[in-house]
Amino acid sequence: MLHPKGLCLPLLVLVCLIAQSSSLGFRNGRHMNGFLGQPSSMPTLQRSLDVEDLWFEQRLNHFKPDDTRTWQQRYFVNDAFYRNDSQAPVFLMIGGEGEATKNWMREGAWIHYAEHFGALCIQLEHRFYGKSHPTSDLSNSNLAYLSSEQALADLANFVSAMKRQYNMADSQKWIAFGGSYPGSLAAWAREKYPHLIDGAISSSGPLLAQVDFTQYFEVVKASLASYKPECVEAVSRGFAQVEILLKHMIGQRNLDEKFKTCTPLKDSIENKLDIANLFENIASNFAGVVQYNKDNSPHAKITIDQICDVMLNTTMGPPVTRLGAVNDLLLKQSKTKCLDYKYDKMIAEMKNVSWDSEVAKGMRQWTYQTCTEFGFYQTSENKSDTFGDRFGIDFFIRQCMDIFSDRMNGKFLEQAVAQTNKYYGALKPGTTNVLYVHGSIDPWHALGLYVSTNSNTPAIYIEGTAHCANMYEPANCDPPQLKEARNKILKYLAKLLDGYASFASFT
């Protein structure tokens, strides 16, 4: 019997950006520390495990045979549960658009699965993230080696080498795990390298690349409304009032005070890019809370309930004042003093190619991948909509062009996204032995496979849960549907592993 040991306790340590201004904390649906983050919001279980940095000599370019350049890729191993026989499986956690964290080697649902099945646990950090530096810096010419295709080839090369290093039998199965972008990679690894990856659990992974991700904020609104429909109405009125106040100097000063702007709005009122950035930042306050709502993750300290309670508290003043109060909550969470909406400053930060820069923690790299492979731009383009029409698709295309290259225009992005969907199959993947898991609150489920009538592509859709909820450390207070989903995943793993080890369940 597998018993989750966690309780829903107050968060003692929050991993967050410590900065003077807020412009990069949550952008394009990505938290500063990556989509997935740490495995638990609870005080660590302190499992007695010393995890060391291990290094693998990886090829720089897998698709040019005469390019012999190599680099050192970081990985972690936990062999505490490894049965080391001809049937023992290997669980491979795929790193994504942030630093790989050692806590995942001792916490998270996959560790409970590994304990049950006697699996060897390995986590491989994604090229160009964390400490896995294939090149001397993050210049545009070097980022040419950053792609999902190269990352999957890294996985294939690594798996082949580990099989030799551990003298593994052909009968030992490899199961890939990943959440968010790595959830996509897990599914694609099975699709592209089925001789190496025997199955995958793909959590919250978007399969459909899309330049204009209009559905994102539609799900944000629906998720807010799931608490109380009046919450969305209050947010809509708040954004409408921001528009009204921007029209006059007194109103602009009022907004400066309410939103703690780093620079006066009067200096930017004629700059459409600055104002677009302002609106996108305010909207991202709600998006970030919704995306990680009540996950057992450090990302999820503030909940939909809390921000909606603020938006519905009429004693605080008009809706725009309440929008400012929500902004305060997010500034305090990130230990940030003011809201920085200046577009040119953001672009200057994003153009920094040094590994020592703040954007090298993943934001520059992930933005490059969105500009060259995925799109995924969360837009709001309708004046009568909740979040207004200030940050449409042109705003994000402009960022690609300003940060990287003028050639990354709308036509370039459409072609890049079309190629990605053609290569991986989008929502019609040509693969088997992959379980797709999504939560209804998570905006990313809109681009994933969350409903399936094909037995070859099974899906689990968890009502009321957010991004990667099933992956985090189980807790006694998890909702019943989340516990049920983890049990279904356990059953699916047993099926993939041909019933190796008797079936048990999370309770």
Disulfide bonds with the S-S distance in Angstrom:
Cys8-Cys477 1.54
Cys231-Cys308 2.10
Cys262-Cys338 2.02
Cys371-Cys400 2.03
